[in-house]
Amino acid sequence: MDRLLIRGGVPLAGEVRVSGAKNAALPLMCAALLTDRPLRLGNVPHLRDVTTMLRLLSQMGVEVNVDETMCVELCGASLGNPLAPYDLVKTMRASILVLGPLVARHGQARVSLPGGCAIGQRPVDQHLKGLAALGAEIQVEQGYITARASRLRGARIVADLVTVTGTENLMMAACLADGTTVIENAAREPEVVDLARCLTAMGARIRGAGTDVVTVEGVRDLGGASHRIMADRIETGTFLVAAAATGGSVVLRDADPDTLDAVIGKLREAGAEVGVDGRTIRLAMRGRPASVNVRTAPYPAFPTDMQAQFMALDAIATGAGVITETIFENRFMHAQELARLGADIEISGNTAVVRGVPHLQGAAVMATDLRASASLVVAGLVAEGETLVDRIYHLDRGYEAIEEKLARLGARIKRVH
Ligand code: UD1
């Protein structure tokens, strides 16, 4: 099993390019199930979750072509097998995103129920409730969701809570429904907007993506399209935090700074100088950061996917920061591992109080989930001595070539087998 060996203490300096967004790429690939014409996606990140989604789609009969620039062409003209099996869904919960498109265009789907995961229970009841409102007949038995409909019908759906993949699943399904669908309390995440942009290019009629009311007028068929995937805002935020934590100075190219207001705001509050020029973000940090308080909430508020990285930043900051996690009930597992490096963190329910210490010391730590791994890497880059991060397969799910990019910024980091 691969691990990352980090010798910390080097301020990051230099330039890197931001990759395409994992959380946009996954729903966008599923949009190929809505049409028998080819869908071409550019700026696809080279990640394990992307490979898993390609495997899932190709075992359903989607033709997949990937070129050397990571342009992916998907063609779902002849779909044989509308099944998402447990062994794929359990490694990647976003597999649930095939459900809406499959039932909308193929009239049926069988998708394994995703189980709980390390960061919480994560049910999919809102996906199922929405599809039922669109007229799908849904059964859950023996760990599988079966959905059937001859043609979905437009409906008004009020989500009980804000769900990102739930909004995406229902928006895709509604594109081919008979009549108009209104999704209220929709997620406003930029990835929803990116998906809506691609679906619109395929011929869908969508209004309001990026607001909490999304309206979709169903059409009979969708066509093909070419779409360039938005920049990964969480990868961008992670590199910005790593630079701030190490007292470095970095330039990130090909970013989408507009999607990062809450994160950039917190970095400035921590004392970083952050400049934005078109698609370039520059960050410079002198001295130790100041602690910041963070409360996660749906977009445009502070993203839960950046919470762990800010905990690492607060761990070496001056003062104490309060971190409140409101999205996932068990998303503080990185705290114990950060404590192994010398961090002072006290957890009570969904709140963590982080008292900054002047130095962390390297140690062996274990990654528990994707963003937790990123926080351990940030902490390892700051810590004195060697940090060995185990179970980095979590990291490979969502960060493209992370050790190469960090090494380009001067970090002493290598993958060991
Ligand atoms: C997406 C992101 C993930 C991010 C999360 C929150 C992708 C592929 N993943 O995950 O990186 O951390 O948004 O920003 O885009 N919930 C229910 N019932 C449902 C659906 C969700 O109770 O049917 C709850 C979840 O348990 C969680 C909250 O709603 O507490 C938000 O989850 P959701 O937005 O659905 O997360 P994902 O879409 O799975």
Residues whose N, C-alpha, C, O or C-beta is under 5 A from the ligand:
A	BS01	UD1	N23 A94 R122 P123 V124 D125 Q126 H127 L161 V162 T163 V164 T165 G166 T304 D305 I327 F328
